[in-house]
Protein backbone atom coordinates (compact mmCIF):
# COMPACT_ATOMS: atom_id res chain seq x y z
CA UNK A 1 0.00 0.00 0.00
CA UNK A 2 1.35 3.43 -0.87
CA UNK A 3 1.84 6.19 1.68
CA UNK A 4 -0.95 8.57 0.78
CA UNK A 5 0.71 11.41 2.67
CA UNK A 6 3.71 11.47 0.31
CA UNK A 7 1.94 12.62 -2.84
CA UNK A 8 3.70 15.46 -4.63
CA UNK A 9 2.27 18.96 -4.60
CA UNK A 10 -0.33 19.20 -7.37
CA UNK A 11 -0.34 15.40 -7.73
CA UNK A 12 -3.83 14.47 -6.58
CA UNK A 13 -7.04 12.90 -7.76
CA UNK A 14 -9.93 15.11 -8.84
CA UNK A 15 -13.58 14.08 -8.86
CA UNK A 16 -16.40 15.93 -10.56
CA UNK A 17 -18.72 16.82 -7.69
CA UNK A 18 -22.36 17.08 -8.81
CA UNK A 19 -23.09 19.16 -5.72
CA UNK A 20 -20.72 21.96 -6.75
CA UNK A 21 -20.68 21.27 -10.51
CA UNK A 22 -16.90 21.31 -10.68
CA UNK A 23 -13.82 19.13 -10.44
CA UNK A 24 -12.50 19.00 -6.89
CA UNK A 25 -9.45 17.51 -5.25
CA UNK A 26 -10.42 14.31 -3.47
CA UNK A 27 -9.84 14.53 0.28
CA UNK A 28 -11.38 11.68 2.28
CA UNK A 29 -12.88 12.27 5.70
CA UNK A 30 -10.42 9.78 7.23
CA UNK A 31 -6.89 9.49 5.90
CA UNK A 32 -6.41 6.34 3.85
CA UNK A 33 -10.09 5.34 4.03
CA UNK A 34 -13.09 5.92 1.77
CA UNK A 35 -16.77 5.47 2.57
CA UNK A 36 -19.02 5.06 -0.48
CA UNK A 37 -22.76 4.50 -0.87
CA UNK A 38 -24.58 3.86 -4.15
CA UNK A 39 -28.37 3.64 -4.42
CA UNK A 40 -29.45 0.10 -5.22
CA UNK A 41 -32.62 -1.32 -6.82
CA UNK A 42 -36.24 -1.48 -5.68
CA UNK A 43 -36.69 -5.24 -5.71
CA UNK A 44 -40.06 -5.77 -7.37
CA UNK A 45 -38.82 -7.03 -10.75
CA UNK A 46 -35.69 -7.92 -12.69
CA UNK A 47 -33.37 -4.94 -13.18
CA UNK A 48 -32.69 -3.50 -16.65
CA UNK A 49 -29.35 -2.81 -18.27
CA UNK A 50 -29.59 0.84 -17.20
CA UNK A 51 -29.44 -0.30 -13.57
CA UNK A 52 -26.13 -2.01 -14.32
CA UNK A 53 -24.38 1.18 -15.39
CA UNK A 54 -23.97 2.56 -11.85
CA UNK A 55 -23.00 -0.94 -10.68
CA UNK A 56 -20.23 -1.18 -13.29
CA UNK A 57 -19.20 2.47 -12.84
CA UNK A 58 -18.80 2.38 -9.07
CA UNK A 59 -17.15 -1.03 -9.14
CA UNK A 60 -14.48 0.68 -11.26
CA UNK A 61 -14.36 3.66 -8.85
CA UNK A 62 -13.76 1.29 -5.96
CA UNK A 63 -11.08 -0.59 -7.90
CA UNK A 64 -9.19 2.59 -8.69
CA UNK A 65 -9.38 3.89 -5.13
CA UNK A 66 -8.00 0.57 -3.91
CA UNK A 67 -5.28 0.76 -6.56
CA UNK A 68 -4.30 4.12 -5.02
CA UNK A 69 -4.02 2.44 -1.63
CA UNK A 70 -7.27 3.44 0.03
CA UNK A 71 -9.28 1.06 2.18
CA UNK A 72 -12.79 1.32 0.71
CA UNK A 73 -16.07 0.44 2.42
CA UNK A 74 -18.81 0.26 -0.21
CA UNK A 75 -22.51 -0.07 0.59
CA UNK A 76 -25.46 -0.40 -1.80
CA UNK A 77 -29.00 -0.92 -0.55
CA UNK A 78 -32.07 -2.93 -1.45
CA UNK A 79 -35.37 -1.04 -1.30
CA UNK A 80 -37.48 -3.96 -0.12
CA UNK A 81 -40.55 -2.05 1.13
CA UNK A 82 -42.40 -0.20 -1.61
CA UNK A 83 -45.88 0.07 -3.21
CA UNK A 84 -44.42 -1.54 -6.36
CA UNK A 85 -43.55 -4.62 -4.32
CA UNK A 86 -47.11 -4.77 -2.96
CA UNK A 87 -48.46 -4.62 -6.51
CA UNK A 88 -46.04 -7.30 -7.71
CA UNK A 89 -47.06 -9.57 -4.82
CA UNK A 90 -50.71 -9.27 -5.87
CA UNK A 91 -49.87 -10.02 -9.51
CA UNK A 92 -47.61 -12.99 -8.69
CA UNK A 93 -49.83 -14.39 -5.94
CA UNK A 94 -47.03 -14.48 -3.34
CA UNK A 95 -46.14 -12.40 -0.27
CA UNK A 96 -44.19 -9.15 -0.39
CA UNK A 97 -41.26 -10.82 1.40
CA UNK A 98 -41.22 -13.55 -1.22
CA UNK A 99 -41.20 -10.93 -3.97
CA UNK A 100 -38.33 -9.02 -2.34
CA UNK A 101 -36.28 -12.15 -1.69
CA UNK A 102 -36.88 -13.45 -5.23
CA UNK A 103 -35.61 -10.27 -6.88
CA UNK A 104 -32.78 -9.70 -4.40
CA UNK A 105 -31.52 -13.16 -5.39
CA UNK A 106 -31.97 -12.30 -9.07
CA UNK A 107 -30.02 -9.04 -8.65
CA UNK A 108 -27.19 -10.80 -6.82
CA UNK A 109 -27.05 -13.22 -9.76
CA UNK A 110 -26.81 -10.22 -12.10
CA UNK A 111 -23.87 -8.90 -10.05
CA UNK A 112 -22.22 -12.29 -10.41
CA UNK A 113 -22.88 -12.43 -14.18
CA UNK A 114 -21.49 -8.92 -14.69
CA UNK A 115 -18.60 -9.70 -12.32
CA UNK A 116 -19.32 -6.79 -9.98
CA UNK A 117 -19.55 -8.44 -6.58
CA UNK A 118 -17.25 -6.24 -4.49
CA UNK A 119 -19.98 -4.58 -2.40
CA UNK A 120 -19.34 -4.81 1.35
CA UNK A 121 -22.80 -4.08 2.74
CA UNK A 122 -26.28 -4.61 1.29
CA UNK A 123 -28.63 -2.93 3.81
CA UNK A 124 -32.39 -3.41 3.50
CA UNK A 125 -35.26 -1.17 4.56
CA UNK A 126 -36.99 -3.83 6.63
CA UNK A 127 -33.95 -4.29 8.86
CA UNK A 128 -33.76 -0.50 9.42
CA UNK A 129 -37.37 0.24 10.39
CA UNK A 130 -36.53 1.10 14.02
CA UNK A 131 -33.78 3.45 12.82
CA UNK A 132 -36.26 5.04 10.41
CA UNK A 133 -38.79 5.64 13.22
CA UNK A 134 -36.11 7.28 15.37
CA UNK A 135 -34.87 9.42 12.47
CA UNK A 136 -38.35 10.69 11.56
CA UNK A 137 -39.21 11.41 15.20
CA UNK A 138 -36.09 13.58 15.53
CA UNK A 139 -37.11 15.53 12.42
CA UNK A 140 -40.56 16.12 13.93
CA UNK A 141 -39.06 17.25 17.25
CA UNK A 142 -36.81 19.74 15.46
CA UNK A 143 -39.72 21.15 13.46
CA UNK A 144 -38.52 19.84 10.08
CA UNK A 145 -41.38 17.35 9.75
CA UNK A 146 -45.06 17.20 10.64
CA UNK A 147 -47.67 14.48 11.05
CA UNK A 148 -51.13 14.72 9.51
CA UNK A 149 -53.65 11.91 9.96
CA UNK A 150 -51.02 9.14 10.03
CA UNK A 151 -48.82 10.61 7.28
CA UNK A 152 -45.54 12.38 8.02
CA UNK A 153 -44.13 15.06 5.69
CA UNK A 154 -40.85 16.93 5.48
CA UNK A 155 -40.96 20.75 5.50
CA UNK A 156 -38.88 21.63 2.46
CA UNK A 157 -39.22 25.38 3.11
CA UNK A 158 -37.09 25.01 6.25
CA UNK A 159 -34.02 24.09 4.16
CA UNK A 160 -32.41 27.28 2.88
CA UNK A 161 -30.34 25.66 0.13
CA UNK A 162 -32.97 23.16 -1.05
CA UNK A 163 -32.30 22.62 -4.76
CA UNK A 164 -28.51 22.87 -4.32
CA UNK A 165 -27.91 19.54 -6.06
CA UNK A 166 -30.35 20.02 -8.95
CA UNK A 167 -29.45 23.73 -9.23
CA UNK A 168 -33.01 24.93 -8.80
CA UNK A 169 -34.54 27.46 -6.43
CA UNK A 170 -37.67 26.65 -4.45
CA UNK A 171 -39.77 28.86 -6.73
CA UNK A 172 -38.36 27.17 -9.86
CA UNK A 173 -39.07 23.74 -8.45
CA UNK A 174 -42.62 24.68 -7.48
CA UNK A 175 -43.40 26.07 -10.93
CA UNK A 176 -41.55 23.50 -13.01
CA UNK A 177 -41.92 20.17 -11.22
CA UNK A 178 -44.80 17.74 -11.55
CA UNK A 179 -45.89 17.80 -7.93
CA UNK A 180 -48.06 15.30 -6.17
CA UNK A 181 -51.43 16.82 -5.23
CA UNK A 182 -52.07 16.26 -1.53
CA UNK A 183 -54.26 18.59 0.53
CA UNK A 184 -52.59 17.36 3.71
CA UNK A 185 -49.31 19.01 2.76
CA UNK A 186 -48.37 22.47 3.99
CA UNK A 187 -46.45 22.99 0.74
CA UNK A 188 -46.60 21.14 -2.61
CA UNK A 189 -42.85 20.40 -2.43
CA UNK A 190 -43.07 18.67 0.95
CA UNK A 191 -42.35 14.97 0.61
CA UNK A 192 -43.51 11.94 2.58
CA UNK A 193 -41.33 10.42 5.28
CA UNK A 194 -44.06 7.99 6.33
CA UNK A 195 -47.17 7.00 4.39
CA UNK A 196 -50.33 5.82 6.09
CA UNK A 197 -51.43 2.49 4.63
CA UNK A 198 -53.20 -0.74 5.56
CA UNK A 199 -52.92 -2.28 2.08
CA UNK A 200 -50.55 -5.17 1.54
CA UNK A 201 -47.47 -5.37 3.73
CA UNK A 202 -47.49 -2.53 6.26
CA UNK A 203 -45.88 -1.81 9.60
CA UNK A 204 -46.80 -0.28 12.96
CA UNK A 205 -45.05 3.04 13.54
CA UNK A 206 -45.47 5.76 16.21
CA UNK A 207 -47.86 7.43 13.72
CA UNK A 208 -49.92 4.36 12.89
CA UNK A 209 -49.88 1.68 10.21
CA UNK A 210 -48.00 2.38 6.99
CA UNK A 211 -44.71 2.21 5.11
CA UNK A 212 -41.66 4.51 5.06
CA UNK A 213 -41.04 7.08 2.34
CA UNK A 214 -38.36 6.23 -0.21
CA UNK A 215 -36.28 9.38 0.32
CA UNK A 216 -35.78 8.70 4.03
CA UNK A 217 -34.57 5.14 3.70
CA UNK A 218 -31.17 5.83 2.13
CA UNK A 219 -30.25 8.60 4.59
CA UNK A 220 -31.05 6.34 7.52
CA UNK A 221 -29.06 3.43 6.09
CA UNK A 222 -26.05 5.66 5.42
CA UNK A 223 -26.16 7.05 8.97
CA UNK A 224 -26.57 3.54 10.40
CA UNK A 225 -23.57 2.13 8.51
CA UNK A 226 -21.16 5.06 8.31
CA UNK A 227 -22.35 7.82 10.62
CA UNK A 228 -23.52 11.32 9.76
CA UNK A 229 -21.40 11.88 6.63
CA UNK A 230 -19.68 9.84 3.92
CA UNK A 231 -17.06 10.54 1.28
CA UNK A 232 -18.89 9.53 -1.92
CA UNK A 233 -22.59 9.12 -2.69
CA UNK A 234 -23.30 7.74 -6.15
CA UNK A 235 -26.14 6.79 -8.45
CA UNK A 236 -27.74 7.40 -11.81
CA UNK A 237 -28.41 10.97 -12.95
CA UNK A 238 -32.17 10.27 -12.82
CA UNK A 239 -31.88 10.09 -9.00
CA UNK A 240 -30.47 13.61 -8.71
CA UNK A 241 -33.95 15.08 -8.22
CA UNK A 242 -35.95 14.44 -6.18
CA UNK A 243 -34.34 11.45 -4.44
CA UNK A 244 -30.83 12.72 -3.78
CA UNK A 245 -32.02 16.29 -3.30
CA UNK A 246 -34.37 15.07 -0.58
CA UNK A 247 -31.66 12.98 1.04
CA UNK A 248 -29.53 16.13 1.33
CA UNK A 249 -32.46 18.10 2.79
CA UNK A 250 -32.97 15.58 5.58
CA UNK A 251 -29.26 15.40 6.35
CA UNK A 252 -29.08 19.20 6.51
CA UNK A 253 -32.04 19.23 8.88
CA UNK A 254 -30.68 16.63 11.29
CA UNK A 255 -26.89 16.74 10.88
CA UNK A 256 -26.26 20.13 9.21
CA UNK A 257 -24.30 18.60 6.32
CA UNK A 258 -24.90 17.54 2.71
CA UNK A 259 -24.59 13.83 3.63
CA UNK A 260 -21.61 13.28 1.31
CA UNK A 261 -18.54 15.33 0.44
CA UNK A 262 -18.71 14.18 -3.20
CA UNK A 263 -21.86 13.40 -5.17
CA UNK A 264 -21.25 11.38 -8.34
CA UNK A 265 -23.84 10.68 -11.04
CA UNK A 266 -23.50 8.46 -14.10
CA UNK A 267 -25.36 9.32 -17.32
CA UNK A 268 -28.41 7.43 -18.57
CA UNK A 269 -28.48 4.78 -21.30
CA UNK A 270 -29.70 5.16 -24.89
CA UNK A 271 -30.39 2.35 -27.33
CA UNK A 272 -29.27 3.29 -30.88
CA UNK A 273 -29.54 6.96 -29.91
CA UNK A 274 -32.95 6.75 -28.22
CA UNK A 275 -33.42 6.84 -24.45
CA UNK A 276 -34.37 3.42 -23.14
CA UNK A 277 -37.98 3.13 -21.96
CA UNK A 278 -40.72 0.51 -21.64
CA UNK A 279 -43.14 2.56 -23.74
CA UNK A 280 -40.75 2.57 -26.73
CA UNK A 281 -40.14 -1.15 -26.53
CA UNK A 282 -36.33 -0.76 -26.26
CA UNK A 283 -36.26 -1.82 -22.61
CA UNK A 284 -33.61 -4.52 -21.99
CA UNK A 285 -33.36 -6.62 -18.84
CA UNK A 286 -29.84 -7.09 -17.51
CA UNK A 287 -30.28 -10.86 -17.25
CA UNK A 288 -31.17 -11.03 -20.96
CA UNK A 289 -28.52 -8.57 -22.15
CA UNK A 290 -25.67 -10.61 -20.66
CA UNK A 291 -26.73 -13.67 -22.69
CA UNK A 292 -25.49 -11.98 -25.86
CA UNK A 293 -22.44 -10.15 -24.46
CA UNK A 294 -19.70 -11.21 -22.05
CA UNK A 295 -19.22 -9.08 -18.94
CA UNK A 296 -15.82 -7.93 -20.27
CA UNK A 297 -17.41 -6.68 -23.50
CA UNK A 298 -20.19 -4.80 -21.66
CA UNK A 299 -17.63 -3.12 -19.42
CA UNK A 300 -15.30 -2.18 -22.27
CA UNK A 301 -18.24 -0.73 -24.19
CA UNK A 302 -19.44 1.31 -21.23
CA UNK A 303 -15.96 2.51 -20.32
CA UNK A 304 -15.33 3.81 -23.84
CA UNK A 305 -17.82 6.53 -22.83
CA UNK A 306 -17.03 8.70 -19.78
CA UNK A 307 -19.29 7.74 -16.89
CA UNK A 308 -20.95 11.19 -16.71
CA UNK A 309 -22.06 11.13 -20.35
CA UNK A 310 -25.04 9.23 -21.80
CA UNK A 311 -24.05 5.75 -22.94
CA UNK A 312 -25.38 4.64 -26.31
CA UNK A 313 -25.93 0.91 -26.89
CA UNK A 314 -24.96 0.27 -30.51
CA UNK A 315 -24.42 -3.09 -32.16
CA UNK A 316 -21.23 -1.94 -33.90
CA UNK A 317 -19.76 -0.74 -30.58
CA UNK A 318 -20.24 -4.15 -29.00
CA UNK A 319 -18.72 -5.88 -32.03
CA UNK A 320 -15.71 -3.56 -31.75
CA UNK A 321 -15.38 -4.31 -28.02
CA UNK A 322 -15.70 -8.04 -28.68
CA UNK A 323 -12.66 -7.81 -30.95
CA UNK A 324 -10.85 -5.70 -28.35
CA UNK A 325 -11.62 -8.27 -25.64
CA UNK A 326 -10.23 -11.04 -27.87
CA UNK A 327 -7.10 -9.00 -28.57
CA UNK A 328 -6.46 -8.43 -24.86
CA UNK A 329 -7.02 -12.09 -24.02
CA UNK A 330 -4.86 -13.47 -26.84
CA UNK A 331 -2.01 -11.10 -25.98
CA UNK A 332 -2.16 -11.94 -22.29
CA UNK A 333 -2.35 -15.63 -23.12
CA UNK A 334 0.82 -15.46 -25.23
CA UNK A 335 2.63 -13.39 -22.61
CA UNK A 336 1.50 -15.71 -19.81
CA UNK A 337 2.83 -18.69 -21.79
CA UNK A 338 6.21 -17.06 -22.35
CA UNK A 339 6.50 -16.00 -18.72
CA UNK A 340 5.89 -19.54 -17.49
CA UNK A 341 7.95 -21.53 -20.00
CA UNK A 342 10.86 -19.09 -19.69
CA UNK A 343 10.53 -18.72 -15.90
CA UNK A 344 10.39 -14.92 -16.20
CA UNK A 345 10.17 -13.11 -12.85
CA UNK A 346 7.19 -10.74 -12.55
CA UNK A 347 7.97 -7.64 -10.50
CA UNK A 348 4.28 -6.90 -9.85
CA UNK A 349 4.49 -3.12 -10.00
CA UNK A 350 1.98 -1.41 -7.71
CA UNK A 351 1.28 1.67 -9.84
CA UNK A 352 1.93 3.25 -13.22
CA UNK A 353 2.34 7.02 -13.48
CA UNK A 354 0.45 7.13 -16.79
CA UNK A 355 -2.54 5.32 -15.28
CA UNK A 356 -2.58 7.84 -12.43
CA UNK A 357 -2.46 10.84 -14.74
CA UNK A 358 -5.40 9.49 -16.74
CA UNK A 359 -7.61 8.26 -13.92
CA UNK A 360 -6.90 11.09 -11.49
CA UNK A 361 -8.92 13.31 -13.81
CA UNK A 362 -12.39 12.07 -12.78
CA UNK A 363 -11.90 8.43 -13.76
CA UNK A 364 -11.19 8.97 -17.47
CA UNK A 365 -11.76 5.40 -18.66
CA UNK A 366 -11.91 6.23 -22.41
CA UNK A 367 -8.30 7.46 -22.22
CA UNK A 368 -7.37 4.50 -20.03
CA UNK A 369 -8.60 2.10 -22.75
CA UNK A 370 -6.54 4.04 -25.33
CA UNK A 371 -3.49 3.58 -23.11
CA UNK A 372 -4.35 -0.11 -22.67
CA UNK A 373 -4.35 -0.56 -26.45
CA UNK A 374 -0.92 1.08 -26.68
CA UNK A 375 0.44 -1.32 -24.07
CA UNK A 376 -1.13 -4.32 -25.84
CA UNK A 377 0.57 -3.27 -29.08
CA UNK A 378 3.93 -2.89 -27.30
CA UNK A 379 3.54 -6.26 -25.59
CA UNK A 380 2.76 -8.01 -28.89
CA UNK A 381 5.90 -6.51 -30.38
CA UNK A 382 7.96 -7.59 -27.38
CA UNK A 383 6.61 -11.15 -27.62
CA UNK A 384 7.47 -11.39 -31.34
CA UNK A 385 10.93 -9.95 -30.82
CA UNK A 386 11.60 -11.92 -27.63
CA UNK A 387 11.99 -8.64 -25.77
CA UNK A 388 11.22 -7.56 -22.20
CA UNK A 389 7.58 -8.40 -21.45
CA UNK A 390 7.22 -8.52 -17.65
CA UNK A 391 6.76 -4.76 -17.05
CA UNK A 392 4.27 -4.38 -19.90
CA UNK A 393 2.38 -7.45 -18.67
CA UNK A 394 2.21 -5.92 -15.18
CA UNK A 395 0.92 -2.56 -16.39
CA UNK A 396 -1.77 -4.20 -18.50
CA UNK A 397 -2.92 -6.23 -15.51
CA UNK A 398 -3.16 -3.06 -13.41
CA UNK A 399 -5.59 -1.60 -15.95
CA UNK A 400 -7.53 -4.84 -16.25
CA UNK A 401 -8.03 -4.90 -12.48
CA UNK A 402 -9.18 -1.28 -12.40
CA UNK A 403 -11.71 -1.87 -15.18
CA UNK A 404 -12.91 -5.07 -13.52
CA UNK A 405 -12.08 -7.28 -16.49
CA UNK A 406 -11.50 -11.01 -15.97
CA UNK A 407 -9.38 -13.37 -18.08
CA UNK A 408 -8.92 -17.05 -17.34
CA UNK A 409 -5.23 -17.68 -17.95
CA UNK A 410 -3.91 -21.22 -17.57
CA UNK A 411 -1.26 -22.18 -15.06
CA UNK A 412 1.00 -24.62 -16.88
CA UNK A 413 1.94 -27.95 -15.36
CA UNK A 414 5.39 -29.45 -15.87
CA UNK A 415 3.84 -31.80 -18.47
CA UNK A 416 2.39 -28.79 -20.30
CA UNK A 417 5.79 -27.11 -20.41
CA UNK A 418 7.40 -30.32 -21.63
CA UNK A 419 4.82 -30.68 -24.44
CA UNK A 420 5.39 -27.05 -25.45
CA UNK A 421 9.16 -27.52 -25.60
CA UNK A 422 8.73 -30.72 -27.65
CA UNK A 423 6.50 -28.79 -30.07
CA UNK A 424 9.16 -26.08 -30.49
CA UNK A 425 11.82 -28.76 -31.06
CA UNK A 426 9.63 -30.60 -33.62
CA UNK A 427 9.16 -27.36 -35.56
CA UNK A 428 12.89 -26.64 -35.40
CA UNK A 429 13.63 -30.14 -36.73
CA UNK A 430 10.97 -29.70 -39.43
CA UNK A 431 9.10 -32.74 -38.13
CA UNK A 432 5.78 -31.21 -39.19
CA UNK A 433 3.67 -34.34 -38.56
CA UNK A 434 4.77 -34.49 -34.94
CA UNK A 435 4.56 -30.69 -34.60
CA UNK A 436 0.93 -30.73 -35.81
CA UNK A 437 0.02 -33.47 -33.31
CA UNK A 438 1.67 -31.61 -30.45
CA UNK A 439 0.05 -28.36 -31.51
CA UNK A 440 -3.40 -30.00 -31.39
CA UNK A 441 -2.65 -31.15 -27.85
CA UNK A 442 -1.56 -27.64 -26.83
CA UNK A 443 -4.68 -26.08 -28.39
CA UNK A 444 -6.97 -28.64 -26.72
CA UNK A 445 -5.34 -27.88 -23.38
CA UNK A 446 -5.89 -24.11 -23.93
CA UNK A 447 -2.14 -23.41 -24.01
CA UNK A 448 -1.98 -22.08 -27.57
HELIX and SHEET records of a PDB file:
HELIX    1   1 UNK A    4  UNK A    6  5                                   3    
HELIX    2   2 UNK A   49  UNK A   67  1                                  19    
HELIX    3   3 UNK A   83  UNK A   92  1                                  10    
HELIX    4   4 UNK A   96  UNK A  113  1                                  18    
HELIX    5   5 UNK A  126  UNK A  128  5                                   3    
HELIX    6   6 UNK A  129  UNK A  141  1                                  13    
HELIX    7   7 UNK A  156  UNK A  158  5                                   3    
HELIX    8   8 UNK A  170  UNK A  176  1                                   7    
HELIX    9   9 UNK A  214  UNK A  226  1                                  13    
HELIX   10  10 UNK A  237  UNK A  239  5                                   3    
HELIX   11  11 UNK A  240  UNK A  244  3                                   5    
HELIX   12  12 UNK A  245  UNK A  255  1                                  11    
HELIX   13  13 UNK A  286  UNK A  292  1                                   7    
HELIX   14  14 UNK A  295  UNK A  303  1                                   9    
HELIX   15  15 UNK A  315  UNK A  341  1                                  27    
HELIX   16  16 UNK A  353  UNK A  359  1                                   7    
HELIX   17  17 UNK A  365  UNK A  384  1                                  20    
HELIX   18  18 UNK A  390  UNK A  403  1                                  14    
HELIX   19  19 UNK A  414  UNK A  428  1                                  15    
HELIX   20  20 UNK A  432  UNK A  444  1                                  13    
SHEET    1   A 2 UNK A  14  UNK A  17  0                                        
SHEET    2   A 2 UNK A  22  UNK A  25 -1                                        
SHEET    1   B 4 UNK A  71  UNK A  76  0                                        
SHEET    2   B 4 UNK A  33  UNK A  38  1                                        
SHEET    3   B 4 UNK A 230  UNK A 236  1                                        
SHEET    4   B 4 UNK A 260  UNK A 266  1                                        
SHEET    1   C 5 UNK A 145  UNK A 148  0                                        
SHEET    2   C 5 UNK A 151  UNK A 154 -1                                        
SHEET    3   C 5 UNK A 191  UNK A 196 -1                                        
SHEET    4   C 5 UNK A 208  UNK A 212 -1                                        
SHEET    5   C 5 UNK A 203  UNK A 205 -1                                        
SHEET    1   D 3 UNK A 274  UNK A 275  0                                        
SHEET    2   D 3 UNK A 269  UNK A 271 -1                                        
SHEET    3   D 3 UNK A 311  UNK A 313  1                                        
END                                                                             
